[in-house]
Amino acid sequence: MRDPEFLVIGAGAAGIAAARTLTAAGREVMVLEGGPRVGGRAHTTHALGSPLDLGATWLHEANNNPLTAFAHDALNHDDVRERHLWLGSRWATPAELDDYAEAEDAFYEALAAGTEGPDRPVSEVVPSGGSWDATVRHWQGAQIQAMEVERLSTHDQVENELDDPNLLLPEGIGTLLTGLAEGLPIRLNSPVERLDWSGPGVVAEGPFGRIRAKAAIITVSTGVLSADSLRFTPELPLAHREAIDGLPMALLTKFGFRCADRLGIEPFHTIRKAVTAADPRPLSFIMWPFGRDHFFGFVGGEFAWELARAGDAATLAAGAAEFRSIFGPVELGASTLSDWGTNPLFLGSYSQARPGHAGARARLAEPVGPLLFAGEATALGLAGTVGGAWREGERAARALIAGNAL
């Protein structure tokens, strides 16, 4: 096997985008993917009889998302979603939903104002003590950012605040990425265990042997980088190690159930629960996507990590119990869920900047000799998203083509 000019480590969105950009420029590239499939944290399953994305679910900020150009059958979720808020024994009234929306607006206003000073945890700058504040903080933290507001950087959250529209794909984002990877030189089940950049170029080592290249684009998660399952010789510079430490992985576990009873809820509507003393970490649900006979739900933050450590059955049991606490003893069918928290190829869903580390994404994106890091963790403005990862893969590939990283 002939050594390529460039290596790409990982065949998720960033890796696929990098490989497409390099091959389109006539450069020889090889993609080494540690797992049995492409797509990374964008994965579409048919376990419930129809497509369901277990990872990336939306093309966020679609007007500024590079993947929108490929999403020909996309649906704007914002046009069809309606929010339902469960208050423990009844649904919130329209007036209560308006009050909740005002509390959300106050959250965002305070968050933006919080950037005027030094970087602090989000929890220190947003409202607390109001009737809806605990629910808003939980929703905006654990259930959207997959990490509690106490652990989130205010400056990073504002820099990466996403705008509408948010697109859903009927066949799934994972399916889209699989199609975009067709024809690329990708080796599956080929984890890179060591990357030697001590001499000219790089040498990747793993069960495939040794592969040499001029440079490498590394697209694995910060969870993998922190776990040292990919070793660097010599070790990375201190600035990059500190950047990785400043971007820990958050966890949002997604699960789905088949259910024949539509329960009076229309397709694409969302279900949230108010935070109470008895239920401080509620889950959320999205119903009957594209009219299908399944719903999916999310559990995020520390609760998601606890359930992941307890095993798949614990997460599914929590999801079913939460659903039935709203809708009663409804019969549920086949189920499925993601494994981002325990899968050694990911070790989380997406990165978040610690308070005081808002500059970590830009530092991680800086070239290190023949090494370039790219992915959602380096995607300023679209951090944590599949579109951001794609954009970063293209950026890194263009840098190699221009010779800026060699």
Contacts in CASP RR format, 6 or more apart in sequence:
PFRMAT RR
TARGET T0000
AUTHOR 0000-0000-0000
METHOD contacts of the structure
MODEL  1
MRDPEFLVIGAGAAGIAAARTLTAAGREVMVLEGGPRVGGRAHTTHALGS
PLDLGATWLHEANNNPLTAFAHDALNHDDVRERHLWLGSRWATPAELDDY
AEAEDAFYEALAAGTEGPDRPVSEVVPSGGSWDATVRHWQGAQIQAMEVE
RLSTHDQVENELDDPNLLLPEGIGTLLTGLAEGLPIRLNSPVERLDWSGP
GVVAEGPFGRIRAKAAIITVSTGVLSADSLRFTPELPLAHREAIDGLPMA
LLTKFGFRCADRLGIEPFHTIRKAVTAADPRPLSFIMWPFGRDHFFGFVG
GEFAWELARAGDAATLAAGAAEFRSIFGPVELGASTLSDWGTNPLFLGSY
SQARPGHAGARARLAEPVGPLLFAGEATALGLAGTVGGAWREGERAARAL
IAGNAL
1 211 0 8 1.000
3 211 0 8 1.000
3 212 0 8 1.000
3 213 0 8 1.000
4 28 0 8 1.000
4 29 0 8 1.000
4 30 0 8 1.000
4 185 0 8 1.000
4 211 0 8 1.000
4 213 0 8 1.000
5 27 0 8 1.000
5 28 0 8 1.000
5 29 0 8 1.000
5 213 0 8 1.000
5 214 0 8 1.000
6 22 0 8 1.000
6 27 0 8 1.000
6 28 0 8 1.000
6 29 0 8 1.000
6 30 0 8 1.000
6 213 0 8 1.000
6 214 0 8 1.000
6 215 0 8 1.000
6 216 0 8 1.000
6 217 0 8 1.000
6 400 0 8 1.000
7 29 0 8 1.000
7 30 0 8 1.000
7 31 0 8 1.000
7 32 0 8 1.000
7 202 0 8 1.000
7 204 0 8 1.000
7 211 0 8 1.000
7 213 0 8 1.000
7 215 0 8 1.000
7 216 0 8 1.000
7 217 0 8 1.000
8 15 0 8 1.000
8 18 0 8 1.000
8 19 0 8 1.000
8 22 0 8 1.000
8 29 0 8 1.000
8 30 0 8 1.000
8 31 0 8 1.000
8 32 0 8 1.000
8 216 0 8 1.000
8 217 0 8 1.000
8 219 0 8 1.000
9 31 0 8 1.000
9 32 0 8 1.000
9 192 0 8 1.000
9 195 0 8 1.000
9 204 0 8 1.000
9 216 0 8 1.000
9 217 0 8 1.000
9 218 0 8 1.000
9 219 0 8 1.000
9 220 0 8 1.000
9 230 0 8 1.000
10 31 0 8 1.000
10 32 0 8 1.000
10 33 0 8 1.000
10 34 0 8 1.000
10 40 0 8 1.000
10 218 0 8 1.000
10 219 0 8 1.000
10 220 0 8 1.000
11 19 0 8 1.000
11 31 0 8 1.000
11 33 0 8 1.000
11 38 0 8 1.000
11 39 0 8 1.000
11 40 0 8 1.000
11 181 0 8 1.000
11 184 0 8 1.000
11 186 0 8 1.000
11 188 0 8 1.000
12 33 0 8 1.000
12 38 0 8 1.000
12 39 0 8 1.000
12 40 0 8 1.000
12 41 0 8 1.000
12 42 0 8 1.000
12 177 0 8 1.000
12 219 0 8 1.000
12 389 0 8 1.000
13 39 0 8 1.000
13 40 0 8 1.000
13 41 0 8 1.000
13 42 0 8 1.000
13 56 0 8 1.000
13 67 0 8 1.000
13 177 0 8 1.000
13 375 0 8 1.000
13 376 0 8 1.000
13 386 0 8 1.000
13 387 0 8 1.000
13 388 0 8 1.000
13 389 0 8 1.000
13 390 0 8 1.000
13 393 0 8 1.000
14 217 0 8 1.000
14 219 0 8 1.000
14 374 0 8 1.000
14 375 0 8 1.000
14 376 0 8 1.000
14 389 0 8 1.000
14 390 0 8 1.000
14 392 0 8 1.000
14 393 0 8 1.000
14 396 0 8 1.000
15 31 0 8 1.000
15 217 0 8 1.000
15 219 0 8 1.000
15 374 0 8 1.000
15 393 0 8 1.000
16 31 0 8 1.000
16 38 0 8 1.000
16 39 0 8 1.000
16 177 0 8 1.000
16 180 0 8 1.000
16 181 0 8 1.000
16 184 0 8 1.000
16 390 0 8 1.000
17 66 0 8 1.000
17 389 0 8 1.000
17 390 0 8 1.000
17 391 0 8 1.000
17 392 0 8 1.000
17 393 0 8 1.000
17 394 0 8 1.000
17 397 0 8 1.000
18 29 0 8 1.000
18 217 0 8 1.000
18 219 0 8 1.000
18 374 0 8 1.000
18 393 0 8 1.000
18 394 0 8 1.000
18 396 0 8 1.000
18 397 0 8 1.000
19 29 0 8 1.000
19 31 0 8 1.000
19 181 0 8 1.000
19 184 0 8 1.000
19 185 0 8 1.000
19 186 0 8 1.000
19 397 0 8 1.000
20 180 0 8 1.000
20 184 0 8 1.000
21 393 0 8 1.000
21 394 0 8 1.000
21 397 0 8 1.000
21 398 0 8 1.000
21 401 0 8 1.000
22 29 0 8 1.000
22 397 0 8 1.000
22 400 0 8 1.000
22 401 0 8 1.000
23 29 0 8 1.000
23 184 0 8 1.000
23 185 0 8 1.000
25 397 0 8 1.000
25 401 0 8 1.000
27 400 0 8 1.000
27 401 0 8 1.000
29 185 0 8 1.000
30 185 0 8 1.000
30 187 0 8 1.000
30 211 0 8 1.000
30 213 0 8 1.000
31 184 0 8 1.000
31 185 0 8 1.000
31 186 0 8 1.000
31 187 0 8 1.000
32 187 0 8 1.000
32 190 0 8 1.000
32 191 0 8 1.000
32 192 0 8 1.000
32 204 0 8 1.000
32 208 0 8 1.000
32 211 0 8 1.000
33 186 0 8 1.000
33 187 0 8 1.000
33 188 0 8 1.000
33 189 0 8 1.000
33 190 0 8 1.000
34 188 0 8 1.000
34 189 0 8 1.000
34 190 0 8 1.000
34 191 0 8 1.000
34 192 0 8 1.000
34 345 0 8 1.000
35 188 0 8 1.000
35 189 0 8 1.000
35 190 0 8 1.000
35 191 0 8 1.000
35 345 0 8 1.000
36 188 0 8 1.000
36 189 0 8 1.000
37 43 0 8 1.000
37 178 0 8 1.000
37 188 0 8 1.000
38 177 0 8 1.000
38 178 0 8 1.000
38 181 0 8 1.000
38 186 0 8 1.000
38 188 0 8 1.000
39 174 0 8 1.000
39 177 0 8 1.000
39 178 0 8 1.000
39 181 0 8 1.000
40 177 0 8 1.000
40 345 0 8 1.000
40 346 0 8 1.000
41 55 0 8 1.000
41 56 0 8 1.000
41 221 0 8 1.000
41 340 0 8 1.000
41 346 0 8 1.000
41 349 0 8 1.000
41 350 0 8 1.000
41 376 0 8 1.000
41 386 0 8 1.000
42 53 0 8 1.000
42 55 0 8 1.000
42 56 0 8 1.000
42 173 0 8 1.000
42 174 0 8 1.000
42 176 0 8 1.000
42 177 0 8 1.000
42 386 0 8 1.000
43 53 0 8 1.000
43 54 0 8 1.000
43 55 0 8 1.000
43 174 0 8 1.000
43 338 0 8 1.000
44 51 0 8 1.000
44 52 0 8 1.000
44 53 0 8 1.000
44 54 0 8 1.000
44 171 0 8 1.000
44 172 0 8 1.000
44 173 0 8 1.000
44 174 0 8 1.000
44 175 0 8 1.000
44 178 0 8 1.000
45 51 0 8 1.000
45 52 0 8 1.000
45 54 0 8 1.000
45 336 0 8 1.000
46 52 0 8 1.000
47 334 0 8 1.000
47 336 0 8 1.000
48 256 0 8 1.000
48 257 0 8 1.000
48 258 0 8 1.000
48 292 0 8 1.000
48 294 0 8 1.000
48 334 0 8 1.000
48 335 0 8 1.000
48 336 0 8 1.000
49 258 0 8 1.000
49 294 0 8 1.000
49 334 0 8 1.000
50 290 0 8 1.000
50 292 0 8 1.000
50 294 0 8 1.000
51 170 0 8 1.000
51 171 0 8 1.000
51 172 0 8 1.000
51 175 0 8 1.000
52 172 0 8 1.000
52 256 0 8 1.000
52 289 0 8 1.000
52 294 0 8 1.000
52 296 0 8 1.000
52 336 0 8 1.000
53 169 0 8 1.000
53 172 0 8 1.000
53 173 0 8 1.000
53 174 0 8 1.000
53 254 0 8 1.000
54 254 0 8 1.000
54 336 0 8 1.000
54 337 0 8 1.000
54 338 0 8 1.000
55 173 0 8 1.000
55 174 0 8 1.000
55 254 0 8 1.000
55 338 0 8 1.000
55 340 0 8 1.000
55 349 0 8 1.000
56 173 0 8 1.000
56 174 0 8 1.000
56 385 0 8 1.000
56 386 0 8 1.000
57 168 0 8 1.000
57 173 0 8 1.000
57 254 0 8 1.000
58 77 0 8 1.000
58 166 0 8 1.000
58 167 0 8 1.000
58 168 0 8 1.000
59 65 0 8 1.000
59 67 0 8 1.000
59 68 0 8 1.000
59 71 0 8 1.000
59 74 0 8 1.000
59 166 0 8 1.000
59 167 0 8 1.000
59 169 0 8 1.000
59 173 0 8 1.000
59 386 0 8 1.000
59 387 0 8 1.000
60 162 0 8 1.000
60 166 0 8 1.000
60 382 0 8 1.000
60 385 0 8 1.000
60 387 0 8 1.000
61 162 0 8 1.000
61 163 0 8 1.000
61 164 0 8 1.000
61 165 0 8 1.000
61 166 0 8 1.000
61 382 0 8 1.000
61 385 0 8 1.000
62 68 0 8 1.000
62 71 0 8 1.000
62 74 0 8 1.000
62 76 0 8 1.000
62 164 0 8 1.000
62 165 0 8 1.000
62 166 0 8 1.000
62 167 0 8 1.000
63 163 0 8 1.000
63 165 0 8 1.000
64 163 0 8 1.000
64 382 0 8 1.000
65 167 0 8 1.000
65 382 0 8 1.000
65 385 0 8 1.000
65 387 0 8 1.000
65 388 0 8 1.000
66 387 0 8 1.000
66 388 0 8 1.000
66 390 0 8 1.000
66 391 0 8 1.000
66 394 0 8 1.000
67 173 0 8 1.000
67 176 0 8 1.000
67 386 0 8 1.000
67 387 0 8 1.000
67 390 0 8 1.000
68 74 0 8 1.000
68 167 0 8 1.000
70 176 0 8 1.000
70 180 0 8 1.000
71 167 0 8 1.000
71 169 0 8 1.000
71 176 0 8 1.000
73 169 0 8 1.000
73 170 0 8 1.000
73 171 0 8 1.000
74 167 0 8 1.000
74 168 0 8 1.000
74 169 0 8 1.000
75 167 0 8 1.000
75 168 0 8 1.000
75 169 0 8 1.000
75 170 0 8 1.000
75 290 0 8 1.000
76 164 0 8 1.000
76 165 0 8 1.000
76 166 0 8 1.000
76 167 0 8 1.000
76 168 0 8 1.000
77 165 0 8 1.000
77 166 0 8 1.000
77 167 0 8 1.000
77 168 0 8 1.000
77 268 0 8 1.000
78 164 0 8 1.000
78 165 0 8 1.000
78 166 0 8 1.000
79 165 0 8 1.000
80 267 0 8 1.000
80 268 0 8 1.000
81 268 0 8 1.000
81 269 0 8 1.000
81 270 0 8 1.000
81 286 0 8 1.000
82 266 0 8 1.000
82 268 0 8 1.000
82 269 0 8 1.000
82 270 0 8 1.000
83 97 0 8 1.000
83 269 0 8 1.000
83 270 0 8 1.000
83 272 0 8 1.000
84 91 0 8 1.000
84 92 0 8 1.000
84 265 0 8 1.000
84 269 0 8 1.000
84 270 0 8 1.000
84 271 0 8 1.000
84 272 0 8 1.000
85 91 0 8 1.000
85 92 0 8 1.000
85 96 0 8 1.000
85 97 0 8 1.000
85 100 0 8 1.000
85 272 0 8 1.000
85 273 0 8 1.000
85 274 0 8 1.000
86 92 0 8 1.000
86 271 0 8 1.000
86 272 0 8 1.000
86 273 0 8 1.000
86 274 0 8 1.000
86 326 0 8 1.000
87 96 0 8 1.000
87 273 0 8 1.000
87 274 0 8 1.000
88 273 0 8 1.000
88 274 0 8 1.000
88 276 0 8 1.000
88 279 0 8 1.000
88 325 0 8 1.000
88 326 0 8 1.000
92 100 0 8 1.000
92 274 0 8 1.000
99 131 0 8 1.000
99 132 0 8 1.000
100 132 0 8 1.000
100 135 0 8 1.000
100 136 0 8 1.000
103 127 0 8 1.000
103 130 0 8 1.000
103 131 0 8 1.000
103 132 0 8 1.000
103 133 0 8 1.000
103 135 0 8 1.000
103 136 0 8 1.000
104 136 0 8 1.000
104 140 0 8 1.000
106 127 0 8 1.000
107 126 0 8 1.000
107 127 0 8 1.000
107 133 0 8 1.000
107 136 0 8 1.000
107 137 0 8 1.000
107 140 0 8 1.000
108 161 0 8 1.000
110 125 0 8 1.000
110 126 0 8 1.000
110 127 0 8 1.000
111 122 0 8 1.000
111 125 0 8 1.000
111 126 0 8 1.000
111 154 0 8 1.000
111 157 0 8 1.000
111 158 0 8 1.000
111 161 0 8 1.000
112 158 0 8 1.000
113 125 0 8 1.000
114 120 0 8 1.000
114 125 0 8 1.000
114 154 0 8 1.000
114 158 0 8 1.000
115 154 0 8 1.000
115 155 0 8 1.000
115 158 0 8 1.000
118 356 0 8 1.000
119 153 0 8 1.000
119 154 0 8 1.000
119 155 0 8 1.000
119 156 0 8 1.000
119 355 0 8 1.000
119 356 0 8 1.000
119 357 0 8 1.000
119 358 0 8 1.000
120 154 0 8 1.000
120 355 0 8 1.000
120 356 0 8 1.000
121 149 0 8 1.000
121 150 0 8 1.000
121 151 0 8 1.000
121 152 0 8 1.000
121 153 0 8 1.000
121 154 0 8 1.000
121 355 0 8 1.000
122 140 0 8 1.000
122 141 0 8 1.000
122 149 0 8 1.000
122 150 0 8 1.000
122 152 0 8 1.000
122 153 0 8 1.000
122 154 0 8 1.000
122 157 0 8 1.000
122 355 0 8 1.000
123 137 0 8 1.000
123 148 0 8 1.000
123 149 0 8 1.000
123 150 0 8 1.000
123 152 0 8 1.000
124 154 0 8 1.000
125 154 0 8 1.000
126 133 0 8 1.000
126 136 0 8 1.000
126 137 0 8 1.000
126 140 0 8 1.000
126 149 0 8 1.000
127 133 0 8 1.000
127 136 0 8 1.000
128 134 0 8 1.000
128 137 0 8 1.000
132 274 0 8 1.000
134 275 0 8 1.000
134 280 0 8 1.000
135 272 0 8 1.000
135 274 0 8 1.000
135 275 0 8 1.000
137 149 0 8 1.000
138 275 0 8 1.000
138 280 0 8 1.000
138 281 0 8 1.000
138 282 0 8 1.000
139 272 0 8 1.000
139 284 0 8 1.000
140 149 0 8 1.000
141 147 0 8 1.000
141 148 0 8 1.000
141 149 0 8 1.000
141 152 0 8 1.000
141 301 0 8 1.000
142 148 0 8 1.000
142 281 0 8 1.000
142 300 0 8 1.000
142 301 0 8 1.000
142 302 0 8 1.000
142 303 0 8 1.000
142 304 0 8 1.000
143 252 0 8 1.000
143 272 0 8 1.000
143 283 0 8 1.000
143 284 0 8 1.000
143 298 0 8 1.000
143 300 0 8 1.000
145 152 0 8 1.000
145 157 0 8 1.000
145 250 0 8 1.000
145 352 0 8 1.000
146 250 0 8 1.000
146 251 0 8 1.000
146 252 0 8 1.000
146 300 0 8 1.000
146 301 0 8 1.000
146 304 0 8 1.000
146 349 0 8 1.000
146 350 0 8 1.000
146 352 0 8 1.000
147 250 0 8 1.000
147 251 0 8 1.000
147 301 0 8 1.000
147 352 0 8 1.000
148 301 0 8 1.000
148 302 0 8 1.000
151 352 0 8 1.000
151 354 0 8 1.000
151 355 0 8 1.000
152 352 0 8 1.000
152 353 0 8 1.000
152 355 0 8 1.000
153 352 0 8 1.000
153 353 0 8 1.000
153 354 0 8 1.000
153 355 0 8 1.000
153 356 0 8 1.000
153 357 0 8 1.000
153 358 0 8 1.000
154 355 0 8 1.000
154 358 0 8 1.000
155 353 0 8 1.000
155 356 0 8 1.000
155 358 0 8 1.000
155 359 0 8 1.000
156 352 0 8 1.000
156 353 0 8 1.000
156 357 0 8 1.000
156 358 0 8 1.000
156 359 0 8 1.000
156 361 0 8 1.000
156 383 0 8 1.000
159 358 0 8 1.000
159 380 0 8 1.000
159 381 0 8 1.000
159 383 0 8 1.000
160 380 0 8 1.000
160 381 0 8 1.000
160 382 0 8 1.000
160 383 0 8 1.000
160 384 0 8 1.000
162 382 0 8 1.000
162 385 0 8 1.000
168 268 0 8 1.000
168 289 0 8 1.000
168 290 0 8 1.000
169 175 0 8 1.000
169 176 0 8 1.000
170 290 0 8 1.000
173 386 0 8 1.000
177 386 0 8 1.000
187 208 0 8 1.000
189 207 0 8 1.000
190 206 0 8 1.000
190 207 0 8 1.000
190 208 0 8 1.000
191 206 0 8 1.000
191 207 0 8 1.000
191 229 0 8 1.000
191 345 0 8 1.000
192 204 0 8 1.000
192 205 0 8 1.000
192 206 0 8 1.000
192 230 0 8 1.000
193 205 0 8 1.000
193 206 0 8 1.000
193 207 0 8 1.000
193 229 0 8 1.000
193 230 0 8 1.000
193 231 0 8 1.000
194 204 0 8 1.000
194 205 0 8 1.000
194 206 0 8 1.000
194 230 0 8 1.000
194 231 0 8 1.000
194 232 0 8 1.000
194 233 0 8 1.000
195 202 0 8 1.000
195 203 0 8 1.000
195 204 0 8 1.000
195 205 0 8 1.000
195 216 0 8 1.000
195 218 0 8 1.000
195 230 0 8 1.000
195 231 0 8 1.000
195 232 0 8 1.000
195 233 0 8 1.000
195 371 0 8 1.000
196 202 0 8 1.000
196 203 0 8 1.000
196 204 0 8 1.000
196 205 0 8 1.000
196 233 0 8 1.000
197 203 0 8 1.000
197 216 0 8 1.000
197 232 0 8 1.000
197 233 0 8 1.000
197 234 0 8 1.000
197 368 0 8 1.000
197 369 0 8 1.000
197 370 0 8 1.000
197 371 0 8 1.000
198 233 0 8 1.000
198 234 0 8 1.000
201 212 0 8 1.000
201 213 0 8 1.000
201 214 0 8 1.000
201 215 0 8 1.000
201 370 0 8 1.000
202 212 0 8 1.000
202 213 0 8 1.000
202 214 0 8 1.000
202 215 0 8 1.000
202 216 0 8 1.000
202 370 0 8 1.000
202 371 0 8 1.000
203 210 0 8 1.000
203 211 0 8 1.000
203 212 0 8 1.000
204 210 0 8 1.000
204 211 0 8 1.000
204 212 0 8 1.000
204 213 0 8 1.000
204 216 0 8 1.000
214 370 0 8 1.000
214 406 0 8 1.000
215 369 0 8 1.000
215 370 0 8 1.000
215 371 0 8 1.000
215 372 0 8 1.000
215 400 0 8 1.000
215 405 0 8 1.000
215 406 0 8 1.000
216 370 0 8 1.000
216 371 0 8 1.000
216 372 0 8 1.000
217 372 0 8 1.000
217 373 0 8 1.000
217 374 0 8 1.000
217 393 0 8 1.000
217 396 0 8 1.000
217 397 0 8 1.000
217 400 0 8 1.000
218 225 0 8 1.000
218 230 0 8 1.000
218 371 0 8 1.000
218 372 0 8 1.000
218 373 0 8 1.000
218 374 0 8 1.000
219 373 0 8 1.000
219 374 0 8 1.000
219 375 0 8 1.000
219 389 0 8 1.000
219 393 0 8 1.000
220 230 0 8 1.000
220 345 0 8 1.000
221 249 0 8 1.000
221 346 0 8 1.000
221 347 0 8 1.000
221 348 0 8 1.000
221 350 0 8 1.000
221 351 0 8 1.000
221 377 0 8 1.000
222 244 0 8 1.000
222 247 0 8 1.000
222 248 0 8 1.000
222 249 0 8 1.000
222 351 0 8 1.000
222 364 0 8 1.000
222 377 0 8 1.000
223 248 0 8 1.000
223 249 0 8 1.000
223 346 0 8 1.000
223 347 0 8 1.000
223 348 0 8 1.000
223 351 0 8 1.000
224 230 0 8 1.000
224 344 0 8 1.000
224 345 0 8 1.000
224 346 0 8 1.000
224 347 0 8 1.000
225 244 0 8 1.000
226 244 0 8 1.000
226 245 0 8 1.000
226 248 0 8 1.000
226 249 0 8 1.000
226 347 0 8 1.000
227 344 0 8 1.000
227 347 0 8 1.000
229 344 0 8 1.000
232 371 0 8 1.000
235 241 0 8 1.000
236 244 0 8 1.000
236 368 0 8 1.000
236 371 0 8 1.000
237 368 0 8 1.000
239 363 0 8 1.000
239 366 0 8 1.000
240 363 0 8 1.000
240 364 0 8 1.000
240 366 0 8 1.000
240 368 0 8 1.000
240 373 0 8 1.000
242 360 0 8 1.000
242 363 0 8 1.000
243 357 0 8 1.000
243 359 0 8 1.000
243 360 0 8 1.000
243 361 0 8 1.000
243 363 0 8 1.000
243 364 0 8 1.000
244 360 0 8 1.000
244 364 0 8 1.000
246 353 0 8 1.000
246 354 0 8 1.000
246 357 0 8 1.000
246 360 0 8 1.000
247 351 0 8 1.000
247 352 0 8 1.000
247 353 0 8 1.000
247 354 0 8 1.000
247 357 0 8 1.000
247 360 0 8 1.000
247 361 0 8 1.000
247 364 0 8 1.000
247 377 0 8 1.000
248 351 0 8 1.000
248 352 0 8 1.000
248 354 0 8 1.000
249 341 0 8 1.000
249 346 0 8 1.000
249 347 0 8 1.000
249 348 0 8 1.000
249 349 0 8 1.000
249 350 0 8 1.000
249 351 0 8 1.000
249 352 0 8 1.000
250 300 0 8 1.000
250 301 0 8 1.000
250 348 0 8 1.000
250 349 0 8 1.000
250 350 0 8 1.000
250 351 0 8 1.000
250 352 0 8 1.000
251 300 0 8 1.000
251 301 0 8 1.000
251 304 0 8 1.000
251 305 0 8 1.000
251 308 0 8 1.000
251 340 0 8 1.000
251 341 0 8 1.000
251 348 0 8 1.000
251 349 0 8 1.000
252 298 0 8 1.000
252 299 0 8 1.000
252 300 0 8 1.000
252 301 0 8 1.000
252 304 0 8 1.000
252 340 0 8 1.000
252 349 0 8 1.000
252 350 0 8 1.000
253 298 0 8 1.000
253 299 0 8 1.000
253 300 0 8 1.000
253 304 0 8 1.000
253 307 0 8 1.000
253 308 0 8 1.000
253 315 0 8 1.000
253 337 0 8 1.000
253 338 0 8 1.000
253 340 0 8 1.000
253 341 0 8 1.000
253 349 0 8 1.000
254 296 0 8 1.000
254 297 0 8 1.000
254 298 0 8 1.000
254 337 0 8 1.000
254 338 0 8 1.000
255 296 0 8 1.000
255 297 0 8 1.000
255 298 0 8 1.000
255 299 0 8 1.000
255 315 0 8 1.000
255 316 0 8 1.000
255 319 0 8 1.000
255 335 0 8 1.000
255 336 0 8 1.000
255 337 0 8 1.000
255 338 0 8 1.000
256 294 0 8 1.000
256 295 0 8 1.000
256 296 0 8 1.000
256 297 0 8 1.000
256 335 0 8 1.000
256 336 0 8 1.000
256 337 0 8 1.000
257 294 0 8 1.000
257 295 0 8 1.000
257 296 0 8 1.000
257 320 0 8 1.000
257 323 0 8 1.000
257 332 0 8 1.000
257 333 0 8 1.000
257 334 0 8 1.000
257 335 0 8 1.000
258 293 0 8 1.000
258 294 0 8 1.000
258 332 0 8 1.000
258 333 0 8 1.000
258 334 0 8 1.000
258 335 0 8 1.000
259 293 0 8 1.000
259 294 0 8 1.000
259 295 0 8 1.000
259 330 0 8 1.000
259 331 0 8 1.000
259 332 0 8 1.000
259 333 0 8 1.000
260 293 0 8 1.000
260 331 0 8 1.000
261 330 0 8 1.000
261 331 0 8 1.000
262 288 0 8 1.000
263 287 0 8 1.000
263 327 0 8 1.000
263 330 0 8 1.000
265 271 0 8 1.000
265 287 0 8 1.000
265 288 0 8 1.000
266 287 0 8 1.000
266 288 0 8 1.000
267 287 0 8 1.000
267 288 0 8 1.000
267 289 0 8 1.000
267 290 0 8 1.000
267 291 0 8 1.000
268 286 0 8 1.000
268 287 0 8 1.000
268 288 0 8 1.000
268 289 0 8 1.000
269 286 0 8 1.000
269 287 0 8 1.000
270 284 0 8 1.000
270 285 0 8 1.000
270 286 0 8 1.000
270 287 0 8 1.000
271 284 0 8 1.000
271 285 0 8 1.000
271 286 0 8 1.000
271 287 0 8 1.000
271 326 0 8 1.000
272 282 0 8 1.000
272 284 0 8 1.000
273 279 0 8 1.000
273 282 0 8 1.000
273 283 0 8 1.000
273 284 0 8 1.000
273 322 0 8 1.000
273 325 0 8 1.000
273 326 0 8 1.000
274 282 0 8 1.000
275 281 0 8 1.000
275 282 0 8 1.000
279 325 0 8 1.000
281 302 0 8 1.000
281 303 0 8 1.000
282 322 0 8 1.000
283 297 0 8 1.000
283 298 0 8 1.000
283 299 0 8 1.000
283 318 0 8 1.000
283 319 0 8 1.000
283 322 0 8 1.000
284 297 0 8 1.000
284 298 0 8 1.000
285 295 0 8 1.000
285 296 0 8 1.000
285 297 0 8 1.000
285 298 0 8 1.000
285 323 0 8 1.000
286 295 0 8 1.000
286 296 0 8 1.000
286 297 0 8 1.000
287 295 0 8 1.000
288 294 0 8 1.000
288 295 0 8 1.000
289 295 0 8 1.000
289 296 0 8 1.000
295 323 0 8 1.000
297 319 0 8 1.000
299 307 0 8 1.000
299 315 0 8 1.000
299 318 0 8 1.000
299 319 0 8 1.000
303 318 0 8 1.000
304 315 0 8 1.000
304 341 0 8 1.000
305 341 0 8 1.000
307 314 0 8 1.000
307 315 0 8 1.000
307 318 0 8 1.000
308 315 0 8 1.000
308 339 0 8 1.000
308 341 0 8 1.000
308 342 0 8 1.000
309 342 0 8 1.000
311 342 0 8 1.000
312 337 0 8 1.000
312 339 0 8 1.000
315 337 0 8 1.000
316 335 0 8 1.000
316 337 0 8 1.000
320 332 0 8 1.000
320 335 0 8 1.000
323 330 0 8 1.000
323 332 0 8 1.000
324 330 0 8 1.000
338 349 0 8 1.000
340 346 0 8 1.000
340 347 0 8 1.000
340 348 0 8 1.000
340 349 0 8 1.000
341 347 0 8 1.000
341 348 0 8 1.000
341 349 0 8 1.000
350 376 0 8 1.000
350 377 0 8 1.000
350 383 0 8 1.000
350 384 0 8 1.000
350 385 0 8 1.000
351 376 0 8 1.000
351 377 0 8 1.000
351 383 0 8 1.000
351 384 0 8 1.000
353 359 0 8 1.000
353 360 0 8 1.000
353 361 0 8 1.000
353 383 0 8 1.000
354 360 0 8 1.000
361 377 0 8 1.000
361 378 0 8 1.000
361 379 0 8 1.000
361 380 0 8 1.000
361 383 0 8 1.000
362 378 0 8 1.000
362 380 0 8 1.000
364 373 0 8 1.000
364 377 0 8 1.000
364 378 0 8 1.000
365 372 0 8 1.000
365 373 0 8 1.000
365 374 0 8 1.000
365 378 0 8 1.000
365 380 0 8 1.000
365 392 0 8 1.000
365 395 0 8 1.000
367 399 0 8 1.000
367 404 0 8 1.000
367 405 0 8 1.000
369 405 0 8 1.000
369 406 0 8 1.000
370 405 0 8 1.000
370 406 0 8 1.000
371 405 0 8 1.000
372 396 0 8 1.000
372 399 0 8 1.000
372 400 0 8 1.000
372 405 0 8 1.000
373 396 0 8 1.000
374 389 0 8 1.000
374 392 0 8 1.000
374 393 0 8 1.000
374 395 0 8 1.000
374 396 0 8 1.000
375 388 0 8 1.000
375 389 0 8 1.000
375 392 0 8 1.000
375 393 0 8 1.000
376 382 0 8 1.000
376 383 0 8 1.000
376 384 0 8 1.000
376 385 0 8 1.000
376 386 0 8 1.000
376 387 0 8 1.000
376 388 0 8 1.000
376 389 0 8 1.000
376 392 0 8 1.000
377 383 0 8 1.000
377 384 0 8 1.000
378 392 0 8 1.000
379 385 0 8 1.000
379 387 0 8 1.000
379 388 0 8 1.000
379 389 0 8 1.000
379 391 0 8 1.000
379 392 0 8 1.000
381 388 0 8 1.000
382 388 0 8 1.000
382 391 0 8 1.000
396 405 0 8 1.000
399 405 0 8 1.000
400 406 0 8 1.000
END
